[in-house]
Amino acid sequence: MDDIHQATKMAERAVQYANTSSTLVEARLVLARAFHAQGKLHEATREYKAAAPPDRFSLTPILGVAQILVARS
């Protein structure tokens, strides 16, 4: 298994077992980046959006979605 697929599996596991909201946000960001690197833009967008909770401002998921939108145009 190559590194990016291993990173994806590890991030999916971290999302599954996250026990705090901050850990869940970070795990979703790693998973979004892994999907993004694989060109899985739909999945990456979903995870970036999930990593942007409405009660907390985080620039990283916003930038991730913006990169995908630019790539699609």
Protein Blocks (a to p, Z undefined) as FASTA:
>chain_A
ZZklmmmmmmmmmmmmocbfklmmmmmmmmmmmmmmnopaklmmmmmmmmmcfkbccfkl
mmmmmmmmmmmZZ
